[in-house]
Amino acid sequence: MAIKANWENANKALIIKMDEKFDYSKVQEFRHVYTELSEPPKEIRIDLADTQYMDSSALGMLLNMQKHFCDKDKTVNYKIINSRPQVARILKISRFDKKFDIS
C-alpha cells in the first residue's frame, strides 16, 4: 500500500494516510504529496492508523514538511492522528507532542 493523500476543500486540509512502514523508503513519495499542492493548507493531518513501524527518518520527514510550510505560511495546524501505541510512544519520546497535536 502506498501513501494516500486527500484534500478537503471545505477545511483546506491535507490528509496524508501512511501505510505499514513510515521509513526512509517513503522520502520521495511523502515529499511529493505536500510540495505539489496548488495552495497551502490550513491543516495537515498525518493518519498513522496503519503504521506499525516508524524510524528516525520518518521523524525527519515530518520536520522537513513543517519547515517547508513554515517558510511560506506560519498558520498551518499539524496533527498526527490514529497512532498505534508503539508509534505514539516513539513520537512522545522524541518530543513530537511539542510540535504536533497527537491524538
Backbone as numpy.savetxt, mean C-alpha at the origin, in Angstrom:
# Nx Ny Nz CAx CAy CAz Cx Cy Cz
-1.69 -15.12 -8.47 -2.54 -13.94 -8.47 -1.65 -12.69 -8.47
-1.98 -11.74 -9.26 -1.22 -10.50 -9.36 -1.84 -9.43 -8.46
-1.18 -8.30 -8.40 -1.72 -7.16 -7.67 -2.94 -6.65 -8.42
-3.99 -6.34 -7.67 -5.20 -5.79 -8.28 -5.40 -4.37 -7.75
-5.73 -3.47 -8.65 -5.96 -2.08 -8.25 -7.32 -1.62 -8.73
-8.01 -0.91 -7.87 -9.31 -0.33 -8.21 -9.31 1.13 -7.84
-10.00 1.92 -8.64 -10.14 3.35 -8.39 -11.59 3.63 -8.04
-11.82 4.26 -6.91 -13.16 4.68 -6.51 -13.31 6.15 -6.84
-14.10 6.46 -7.86 -14.28 7.85 -8.27 -14.90 8.70 -7.18
-15.93 8.18 -6.53 -16.65 8.96 -5.52 -15.73 9.45 -4.40
-14.82 8.59 -3.96 -13.92 8.94 -2.86 -12.53 9.35 -3.32
-12.29 9.26 -4.62 -10.95 9.48 -5.17 -9.94 8.63 -4.40
-10.30 7.35 -4.26 -9.47 6.41 -3.50 -8.91 5.33 -4.42
-7.65 5.00 -4.18 -6.99 3.90 -4.87 -6.92 2.74 -3.89
-7.45 1.59 -4.29 -7.40 0.39 -3.47 -6.46 -0.59 -4.17
-5.40 -0.97 -3.46 -4.41 -1.91 -4.00 -4.52 -3.20 -3.21
-4.94 -4.26 -3.88 -5.09 -5.56 -3.22 -3.88 -6.42 -3.56
-3.12 -6.74 -2.52 -1.91 -7.54 -2.70 -2.26 -9.03 -2.66
-1.38 -9.83 -3.27 -1.60 -11.27 -3.24 -0.85 -11.91 -2.07
-0.57 -13.21 -2.14 -0.01 -13.97 -1.02 1.34 -13.45 -0.54
2.18 -13.02 -1.46 3.51 -12.54 -1.11 3.67 -11.08 -1.49
4.12 -10.31 -0.54 4.44 -8.90 -0.78 5.95 -8.79 -0.56
6.70 -8.95 -1.65 8.15 -8.99 -1.56 8.78 -8.33 -2.78
10.09 -8.45 -2.88 10.84 -7.77 -3.93 10.34 -8.08 -5.34
9.77 -9.24 -5.55 9.29 -9.60 -6.89 8.14 -8.70 -7.35
7.56 -7.93 -6.45 6.41 -7.07 -6.78 6.79 -5.60 -7.00
8.07 -5.28 -6.93 8.49 -3.87 -7.00 7.92 -3.14 -8.21
8.18 -3.65 -9.40 7.76 -2.95 -10.62 6.24 -2.87 -10.73
5.57 -3.96 -10.46 4.10 -3.99 -10.56 3.47 -3.04 -9.55
3.97 -3.04 -8.32 3.42 -2.16 -7.28 3.63 -0.69 -7.66
4.83 -0.35 -8.10 5.13 1.04 -8.49 4.24 1.48 -9.66
4.07 0.60 -10.62 3.25 0.92 -11.79 1.81 1.29 -11.40
1.26 0.61 -10.40 -0.13 0.85 -9.99 -0.36 2.30 -9.58
0.55 2.88 -8.83 0.30 4.24 -8.33 0.95 5.35 -9.17
1.94 5.03 -9.98 2.57 6.09 -10.78 1.81 6.40 -12.06
0.92 5.51 -12.46 0.19 5.70 -13.72 -1.17 6.38 -13.54
-1.44 6.90 -12.36 -2.73 7.55 -12.10 -2.80 8.90 -12.82
-3.99 9.22 -13.32 -4.16 10.50 -14.01 -4.34 11.66 -13.04
-4.75 11.36 -11.81 -4.87 12.38 -10.77 -4.47 11.77 -9.43
-3.95 12.59 -8.52 -3.54 12.03 -7.23 -4.77 11.62 -6.41
-4.69 10.52 -5.70 -5.82 10.09 -4.88 -5.89 10.88 -3.58
-7.06 10.87 -2.97 -7.23 11.44 -1.63 -6.91 10.38 -0.58
-7.08 9.12 -0.98 -6.83 8.03 -0.06 -6.25 6.84 -0.83
-5.32 6.14 -0.18 -4.79 4.89 -0.72 -4.97 3.83 0.34
-5.64 2.74 -0.06 -5.83 1.60 0.84 -5.07 0.42 0.28
-4.20 -0.14 1.11 -3.47 -1.34 0.75 -4.17 -2.50 1.46
-4.78 -3.37 0.67 -5.54 -4.50 1.22 -4.63 -5.72 1.29
-4.36 -6.17 2.52 -3.45 -7.29 2.73 -4.18 -8.55 3.19
-5.45 -8.68 2.84 -6.25 -9.83 3.28 -5.65 -11.16 2.82
-5.07 -11.19 1.64 -4.50 -12.43 1.09 -3.01 -12.59 1.38
-2.39 -11.57 1.95 -0.94 -11.57 2.13 -0.53 -12.39 3.35
0.27 -13.41 3.09 0.77 -14.27 4.16 2.24 -14.00 4.46
2.93 -13.36 3.52 4.36 -13.12 3.67 4.69 -11.71 3.22
5.46 -11.02 4.04 5.90 -9.66 3.71 7.36 -9.54 4.15
8.20 -9.00 3.27 9.60 -8.82 3.66 9.95 -7.33 3.74
11.20 -7.05 4.04 11.61 -5.66 4.23 11.49 -4.83 2.94
11.59 -5.45 1.80 11.44 -4.69 0.55 10.01 -4.18 0.40
9.03 -4.92 0.93 7.64 -4.46 0.90 7.49 -3.20 1.74
8.16 -3.17 2.87 8.13 -1.97 3.71 8.72 -0.78 2.96
9.81 -1.02 2.25 10.42 0.02 1.43 9.50 0.49 0.32
8.77 -0.44 -0.28 7.84 -0.06 -1.35 6.73 0.84 -0.82
6.24 0.54 0.38 5.21 1.38 0.99 5.75 2.79 1.26
6.96 2.88 1.76 7.57 4.19 2.02 7.82 4.96 0.73
8.26 4.26 -0.32 8.48 4.92 -1.62 7.17 5.45 -2.19
6.09 4.71 -2.01 4.78 5.17 -2.48 4.40 6.45 -1.73
4.60 6.46 -0.44 4.29 7.65 0.35 5.13 8.83 -0.11
6.39 8.59 -0.34 7.29 9.66 -0.80 6.86 10.19 -2.16
6.44 9.32 -3.04 5.98 9.72 -4.37 4.85 10.75 -4.26
3.88 10.49 -3.39 2.74 11.41 -3.27 3.04 12.58 -2.36
3.95 12.43 -1.44 4.31 13.53 -0.54 4.92 14.68 -1.34
5.67 14.34 -2.37 6.28 15.36 -3.22 5.24 16.12 -4.02
4.10 15.48 -4.30 3.08 16.08 -5.14 1.91 16.65 -4.34
1.45 15.92 -3.34 0.23 16.29 -2.62 0.31 15.72 -1.21
0.32 16.58 -0.23 0.50 16.13 1.15 -0.81 15.71 1.82
-1.91 15.69 1.10 -3.20 15.40 1.72 -3.67 13.96 1.51
-2.82 13.09 1.02 -3.21 11.70 0.81 -3.27 10.98 2.15
-4.37 10.25 2.36 -4.55 9.45 3.57 -4.18 8.00 3.23
-3.30 7.39 4.02 -2.82 6.04 3.74 -3.39 5.06 4.76
-3.96 3.96 4.26 -4.51 2.94 5.14 -4.01 1.57 4.70
-3.70 0.74 5.67 -3.41 -0.67 5.42 -4.54 -1.43 6.08
-5.26 -2.20 5.26 -6.46 -2.86 5.78 -6.35 -4.39 5.66
-7.12 -5.04 6.49 -7.27 -6.51 6.46 -5.97 -7.28 6.65
-5.08 -6.77 7.47 -3.81 -7.45 7.72 -4.02 -8.70 8.55
-3.38 -9.78 8.15 -3.36 -11.00 8.97 -2.48 -10.72 10.18
-2.67 -11.45 11.27 -1.92 -11.16 12.50 -0.40 -11.13 12.32
0.16 -12.08 11.56 1.62 -12.10 11.40 2.12 -10.91 10.58
1.34 -10.46 9.62 1.72 -9.29 8.82 1.55 -8.02 9.65
0.45 -7.93 10.38 0.23 -6.77 11.26 1.35 -6.63 12.27
1.85 -7.75 12.77 2.95 -7.74 13.74 4.21 -7.14 13.11
4.51 -7.52 11.87 5.67 -6.96 11.17 5.52 -5.46 11.02
4.33 -5.02 10.64 4.08 -3.59 10.46 4.24 -2.82 11.77
3.73 -3.37 12.86 3.83 -2.68 14.15 5.25 -2.69 14.69
5.96 -3.81 14.55 7.36 -3.86 14.99 8.19 -2.84 14.22
7.87 -2.65 12.96 8.58 -1.69 12.10 8.07 -0.27 12.28
7.12 -0.09 13.19 6.52 1.22 13.53 5.77 1.86 12.35
5.24 1.03 11.48 4.46 1.54 10.37 3.10 2.06 10.82
2.71 1.73 12.04 1.46 2.27 12.57 1.58 3.78 12.83
2.79 4.33 12.77 3.01 5.77 12.92 2.81 6.50 11.59
2.96 5.79 10.47 2.86 6.41 9.15 1.59 6.03 8.40
0.99 4.90 8.79 -0.19 4.38 8.11 -1.28 4.07 9.15
-2.51 4.25 8.74 -3.62 3.80 9.57 -3.77 2.30 9.29
-3.53 1.47 10.30 -3.56 0.03 10.12 -4.79 -0.53 10.80
-5.60 -1.26 10.00 -6.80 -1.89 10.58 -6.96 -3.30 10.07
